[in-house]
Amino acid sequence: MLLVVAHSRPARRDLRNVCRAHDDCVVRRFGRAALLSWTEFAAFQALRLHEKHGLDVQLERVVPFEPADAPDHVQEAADTYEDRDHPSTPYARFASGRDLPAPDEMRGADL
């Protein structure tokens, strides 16, 4: 997918117009950003915006995140944490004393 982020008011207006006129290539809209399908037509629309607005339009290639993309210990930590008895317990306190990764360990580790 393509992520198109519009940083200026005119760029946001034109992104909104592209999304309305060509909703067949829009996967999802987020106000000043939109996910476009991975097609030549969507790339054409994104490049048009970038050509017109320059640095006010940011383009990124996005790959969907699947649960299987995370390491097993992160998946296990998420599953265990969501099955906790007290929903108000913060993860750091919950993980303390258990064989689960600490929040600081996960913050510093790249996927």
C-alpha positions as CSV (number, residue, x, y, z in Angstrom):
1,M,0.0,0.0,0.0
2,L,1.0,3.6,-0.4
3,L,0.7,6.1,2.5
4,V,0.1,9.6,1.4
5,V,0.4,12.3,4.1
6,A,-0.5,15.9,3.3
7,H,1.1,18.5,5.5
8,S,-0.3,21.8,4.1
9,R,-3.9,22.9,3.8
10,P,-3.9,23.0,0.0
11,A,-2.3,19.5,-0.1
12,R,-4.9,18.2,2.3
13,R,-7.6,19.7,0.1
14,D,-6.2,18.0,-3.0
15,L,-5.7,14.7,-1.2
16,R,-9.4,14.8,-0.1
17,N,-10.4,15.5,-3.7
18,V,-8.4,12.6,-5.0
19,C,-9.9,10.3,-2.4
20,R,-13.4,11.4,-3.3
21,A,-12.9,11.2,-7.0
22,H,-11.0,7.9,-7.0
23,D,-12.4,6.0,-4.1
24,D,-11.7,2.7,-5.9
25,C,-8.0,3.1,-5.1
26,V,-8.5,4.3,-1.5
27,V,-8.0,1.7,1.2
28,R,-8.5,4.0,4.1
29,R,-8.6,7.7,4.9
30,F,-7.2,9.4,8.1
31,G,-7.9,13.1,7.7
32,R,-4.5,14.4,6.5
33,A,-3.4,11.0,5.4
34,A,-4.7,8.2,3.2
35,L,-3.7,4.6,2.4
36,L,-3.9,3.9,-1.3
37,S,-3.9,0.5,-3.0
38,W,-0.7,-0.8,-4.5
39,T,-1.6,-0.1,-8.1
40,E,-0.2,2.0,-10.9
41,F,-3.2,4.2,-10.8
42,A,-2.9,4.9,-7.1
43,A,0.8,5.6,-7.6
44,F,-0.1,8.0,-10.4
45,Q,-2.5,9.9,-8.0
46,A,0.1,10.0,-5.3
47,L,2.8,11.2,-7.6
48,R,0.5,13.9,-9.0
49,L,0.0,15.2,-5.5
50,H,3.7,15.1,-4.8
51,E,4.5,16.9,-8.0
52,K,2.0,19.6,-7.3
53,H,2.8,20.1,-3.6
54,G,6.4,19.0,-3.3
55,L,7.6,18.4,0.3
56,D,4.0,19.1,1.6
57,V,3.1,15.6,0.4
58,Q,5.0,12.7,1.9
59,L,4.9,9.3,0.2
60,E,5.7,6.0,1.9
61,R,5.4,2.4,1.0
62,V,3.5,0.5,3.7
63,V,3.5,-3.3,4.3
64,P,0.6,-4.6,6.5
65,F,1.7,-5.9,9.9
66,E,0.6,-9.4,10.7
67,P,0.7,-11.0,14.2
68,A,3.1,-13.6,12.8
69,D,5.6,-10.8,12.1
70,A,6.2,-10.3,15.8
71,P,8.6,-12.5,17.7
72,D,7.1,-15.3,19.7
73,H,7.9,-13.8,23.1
74,V,6.1,-10.6,22.1
75,Q,3.0,-12.5,20.9
76,E,3.1,-14.5,24.2
77,A,3.4,-11.4,26.3
78,A,0.5,-9.7,24.5
79,D,-1.7,-12.9,24.9
80,T,-0.8,-13.3,28.5
81,Y,-1.3,-9.6,29.4
82,E,-4.8,-9.6,27.7
83,D,-5.8,-12.6,29.8
84,R,-4.9,-10.9,33.1
85,D,-7.4,-10.9,36.0
86,H,-7.3,-7.2,36.7
87,P,-7.7,-5.0,33.5
88,S,-6.3,-1.9,35.3
89,T,-2.9,-3.5,36.0
90,P,-0.2,-1.8,33.9
91,Y,2.0,-4.1,31.8
92,A,5.2,-3.2,33.6
93,R,3.8,-4.3,36.9
94,F,2.2,-7.3,35.4
95,A,5.4,-8.5,33.7
96,S,7.5,-8.0,36.8
97,G,8.4,-11.4,38.3
98,R,7.1,-13.3,35.3
99,D,8.9,-14.7,32.3
100,L,7.8,-11.9,30.1
101,P,9.8,-9.2,28.4
102,A,10.1,-5.8,30.2
103,P,8.7,-2.8,28.4
104,D,12.1,-1.2,28.2
105,E,13.5,-4.3,26.5
106,M,10.8,-4.2,23.9
107,R,11.2,-0.4,23.4
108,G,14.8,-0.8,22.4
109,A,14.4,-3.9,20.2
110,D,13.7,-3.6,16.5
111,L,11.3,-5.9,14.8
